[in-house]
Amino acid sequence: MKGDRSLTTNSQFSTSNSQLPKGYKQTEVGAIPDDWEVKPLKKISPSLSVGLVINPSSYFDKNGSIPMLVGSHVDENQINWESANRISEFSNNALPASRLSVGDLVTVRVGDPGITAVIPPELDGCNCASMMIVRKHSSFDSCWLCYVMNSKIGRSQIEHVQYGTAQKQFNISDAINFLYPVPPIAEQNLIARALSDTDALIESLEQLLAKKRQIKQGTMQELLTGKRRVQGFGTGKGYEQTELGMIPEDWTINKVSEFTITVASGTSHGNTQYAEFPLYGSTGIIGRCITPDYVGDAILVARVGANAGKLSIVSGIYGVTDNTIIIKVNSLIEIAYLWRQLDERNLNSLVFGSGQPLITGTQIKNLIISIPSSKAEQQAIATILSDMDLEIGAIETKLTKARQLKQGMMHELLTGKIRLIDKGNT
């Protein structure tokens, strides 16, 4: 059926060949398909200009309804316009040269030059300041051009002409001569759709990840304060007021020191890459050690530097340097539960010192936390939160792979190394 969106590849480009593959030609931008062209930006779009170049604040109107976009509102392929200042319809009509329409492209000129986005329907008729405007035209697909301009092909050309130290910027007189590989319009449409589908997948994963993190944060706060009890625990129990707020009657308030056997700086040395055991420092594993000083489960807290207060949990046989605090617990508390409590308390808030940020073992030992009297409930809480972490980690992995897939697709599709065919039109 005509218009079927199913796609397939019809050519694989091998960069290892000493000669160009059949159907490709060498150009100023590298090897591209024979039926593609190389065009400067001014030949792709017949109309390029710069948004309002004076300070737009004189046009801002708290009663206005028209967004005035500036560079800080533009990300790759998207515009975050909700926080944009507004101008009146009168001012908007007085600034026709910088007024935008659906399908126009805006490119950041100052700050993070080169980032480009397409104007969506909800911003039709808005205005902009100090950005390059590429007007839409029937000869090209706006989304395709946006992807090209945001790719290495486009950003590398910006880097060659940008200037300034405090704030990088570029001149439109340079940008109009940037060269791009240009496929036929039908293939531009297919490339744009394929990359847009990938962006939609990435956005959905980002939204899911944000939702899961929010749910975990709320769940953690409720479980670690007893406001929410794990099924099977606390049946019929009431609550009592404490210095940490209301907690279940069968919970206690204790200093960390009451449940620990070690809260002190590490003592391991002998760092060498050929040693058998990991050596932990304030940034994680920093090397290996020959004679480890510690065995078993422990919580590590970065003691000094930029990571001061950062938590991790370790097990096995290992060494710990003196810029890291090691916490080992007694049998009355589940170590994973204590780790969650310390994480929730945000140890970064205890860090002091400007030249060399620092947190001490004494500060940690004096922290007061709420603890279920039943170790089984401590374990149950830790397990619930661990399962949520695993779920979040799986989504993070999918998101990373989707982003990597998009980067690979952009390079292959925008240079013609992989071609797309619309089955419905063949």
N, C-alpha and C positions, 0 to 999 in steps of 0.2 A: 504494500500500500504506500502511495506517495506520502512522504512526510514521516515515515517510520524513523524513529530516532536511534535505532540500533546502529552501532558503529563497529568498524573493524579496521585493522591496519593492512595496508597494501604494500608496504616497503620497509625494510630494515636497513638502516644506515650503519656501516661498519667503519669506524674511525681508524681501524688498524690497516685498512687497505692503503697501499702506496699510491694508487690512482683513484680518481673519483668513481664512485659507483655509477652504474648506468642510470641515466635519468637525472643526473645532478650536474651542476655547473659551479665553478669557482667565482666568487664575487668579493666585493669589499668587506662584506660581513661574514665571509666564510662560504662553505659549500651549501647550496640550497637547491631545491628541485628546479628542473628546467622551466616549468610553467609558473614559477614564482618570479617576482621582481624585487629589486632593491630601490627603495624610494626614500628621499628625505621627508621629514615630518611635514614640511610645507607643501609637498606634493600629495601627501595622504589626505590631509585636511586642508581645504581651501581657505579656512579662516582660523587664525591663531591670534591671541591677544593676551593682555595682562589685565587682571582684575583691578579694581580701584587701587591706585598707588599711594594716595594720601592716607593719613591716619583715619580709619573709618569711625572712630569714636564720636566724631562730631555729628554723625548720622544716627547714632544709637537712640532708641526711643523705648522707654519702659512700657509704653502702651502700643508699641509697634507689633506687627504680626509676621513680618518677613524676615527669615533668618539671614544674617550676614556671615558668610563662611570665611574663615581664615585658615591658615595652614595647620594649626593645631587640631582642627576638626577632621582632618583627612588621614586615614590609614590606607594601607594597600587594599584596593578594590572595595572600600567602604567609607562612609562618611558618618561620623558621630556628631550630629548636628543639634541634638536636644539642648545642649548648654550654650548654643550660639546666641550672641546678642541679636536683638531684633531692630529692624528699622520700619518706618511707616511705608504704606503703599505710595504716598506722595514722593518720598525719597527714593524708593525703588524705581519709580517711573522716571525720576530725574537722573538715574544712573543706568541708562540702557546698555552701555558698552560692557558693563560687568554683570548684567543680569543673565541668569543661566536657564537653560532649558533641559528637559529630559534627554539623556543621551550625550550631552556635552561632557567633556572630561576636564577635570581640574587637577593641576600638578603643583605641589608645594614648591615654592621658590626659595624660601628662607627658613632655616632651621634644619630640616631633614629633607634637602632638595631632591626632587625626583619622584616622591611618592605620589601616586595617581589614583583617582577614583572616578567613577561614572556618576553623573547626577541621576538619582532615582526619581520615580514619578512624584513622590511626596515633597520633593524639593523643586519641582518645576516652578520657575519664576522667581527663585531666590536670588540673592546677590552674593558677591565675593570680593575680597580684597587681597592684593599682593600675591596672586597665584596666576600661573599660566592657564589660559583657557583654550582648549582645543574643541572647536565647534563640531558637532555631529554632522555627518554627510552620508548620503545614500551609497557612496562609493566604498565605505568601510564599515565594519562592525565595531561599534564603540567598545564593547566588552573585550573583544580580541585585542584592540589597540591598547586598552588599559593593561591587559596582561603583558603585552610586549614591553610597554613602557616601564612596568614594575619588575621586569625580568632583568637578568644580568646584561642582556643586550642593551636595554635602555639605561639602567643605573650606571653601567660602566662609562657610558658616554657623558652622563652628568658629572661623574667624578673627574673626568678629564678637563672640564671647563669651569667647575665650581671654584669659588674664591671666598676669602674671608676666614678669620680665625675664630672669633667668638661665636659667629653665626655664619654657617656656610650658605651660599646662594649662587644662582646662575642667572645669566641673561637670556632672554627669549631670542635674541639675535643669534645666539649659539644654538639654542635648542631647535630652531626651525630647520637646521641643516643636519640634525641627527639622522642617521641612516638605519632603516629597518627592513628586514626581509618580509615581503608582502605576498601572501598567497591569494588566490582568487577569492572573491567575496563568499562563495558557497563554503569554501574550506575554512574561511575565517569564522563563519557561523558555527561550524562543527567544532572547531577548536575552542571557541568561547563557551559552547554548551558543555563540552567535556570538562573543561576547567571549572566552570560554574557548578557543575554537579559535584566535583571534588570539594569545592569551597563549601557547598551546602552540607556535605558530610562532615567536614571539619567543624563548621559552625554548630551542627547538631551535637557533635561530641563535646565541644567546648561548653555548650549549654548543659548537657547531661553531667559533665564533670563538675561544673559550678554547683548544680543542684545537689549532687551527691556529697560534695564537700560541705555544703550548707547543712544538709541533713545530718551528716556526721558530727559537725560542730554542735548542733543542737542536742543530738543524742548524747554526746560526750558530756556536755554540761549537766544534763539531767541525770545521767547515770552516776557521775562522779560526786554529785551532791545528794543523791538518794531521792530526788524528786520523782524519778522514775525507777521502779524496782524491777529487777530481772524476775521473770516468772518463776514462782516457787519459793521466792524469798520475801520476807517481811509481811506475810499474810497476817492481817489483824493488828499490825504494829502501828503506833502513832508516831508523832514527830515532836521534837523539842527544840527550843531556841538555843543557839550557841553563838560563839564569837564569829563563826563562819556562816551564820544564818541558820535556818531550819534544816535539821537533819533527822533521819529516822532514829527512833529510840534505841534500836539495836546496833547503832553505829557509835564510834568514838571519835574524839578529837585528840590528835597526838602530834608531837613534834616529829619530824623526820628522824631525828637522832634516836628516838625510842624504838625504831624498827630497823636500825642499821647496825652493822658490825664494822663497817669501814666507810668513812667519808673523808678522803684525803687525796693530796696530789700524787700522781703516779711516780714511780721511782726507776723505771726501766731505761736502759741505755744500750749501747752496742749495736747501733743501727747499721745494717749491712744488707745489700740486695741478695746475698747468697744464703742468708739465714732462713730457718724453717718457719718461724712464727711471726705473725703480723705485729707491727708496732703502731699503736694508736697515738695520735697527737690531737691538737685542737681542730684540725681540718679533716679528721678521719684517719685512715691508714696512711702513714707517711713513709713506711719502709718495712723492714724485717728486723727481727732481733734474735740473737743466738741463745740468750738465757732469759726466757720470759719469767716475769715475776707474778703472774696472775693466772688463775684457773677458775672456770665456772662462769655463771651468769653475773653480769654487772651492768650498771648504768654509768655511762661516761658523760661528763659535762665539760665542754671547752672552758678553760679557766681564764685565758688571756687572749687578747687580740680581737680582730674583727668578728670572730665567731663565738666570743665569750657568751656563755649561757646556752649554747646549742647542745641538744641532747642526742644520745644514741644509746642503743642497748646491744651488748656483745655477749658472746659465749665462747667456750673452748679454752684454748691455751694462747696467751697473748702477752704483750708488753704494753705499758702505758707510760708516756713521758710525763715530766713534771709540770707541763703546761696544761694538763688535763686532770680533772678530779674524777676519781673512781669511787663509785658507791656500791657496796655489797650489802645485802639485806639478811636479816635473820629469818627464822622459819615462821614467824608470825604474819608475814606479809608476802603477797604475790608480787614478784619483782615487776612484772608487766603492768600491774595495777599502779604501783608507785611511779613507774615511768609515765603512765598516763596522767597521774595527778600532777607531777612536776611539769609535764608538757602543758597542761591546762593552766598552771600558775604562771606561765610565761617567764622563765628565768631571766630573759633579757632585761626585764624591768629592774632586776637587782644589780645589773652591771653598773660599775662606777668608774670614773677616771676618763680623761679625754685623750691624753697622750698614749696611754696603754690601757684600754678597757679591761676590767678585771671583775671576777666574781670569786668568792671564797667558799671554802667548805663550811665554815662557821655559819655563813648566811643560809646555806642549804639546810644544814642540820637544824636550824632554828625555825624553819618553815613549819607552819601548822597545817595539817591536812585532815580531811574526814575519811574514816576507814570503816568498812563493814566489819563487824566482829567475826563474821564467818569468812574464812579464807576461800571457801567454795564460791561465795558471792563475788569476792574480789576476782577470782579466776573467770567467773562467768562474764563479768563486766569487761575484763581484758579481752576475752574471746570475741565478744560482740564487736568491740571496736577494732580488733585485729581483722575480723571478717570484712568489716566496712573498708578498712585500708586495702585489703586484697581486691575488693571490687573497684575501688578508686584507682588502684594501680593498674588493673586490667584496662580501664577506660583510658588512662594516661598512655599506656602502651599503644592502644588503637589510635589515639590522637597523634602520637609521634609518628607512627607508620603512615597515617593519612597525610601528614604534612610532608614527610619524605617522598611519598608517592606523588604529591602535587609538584614538588620541586623537580623531580625527575620528568614528569609529564610535561611541565612547562618547557624545559630545555629541549626535549625531543620533539614536541609538537610545534613550538614556535620557530624552530630552525628547519622543520621539514624532515628531520631524521626518521620520524614516524608520520605516516600519512593517514588521514581518516577518510572513510567512505560512508556516505549515507546509503544504506541498503535499500531504503524506500525509493531512492531516485536513480537506481541503477538497473 
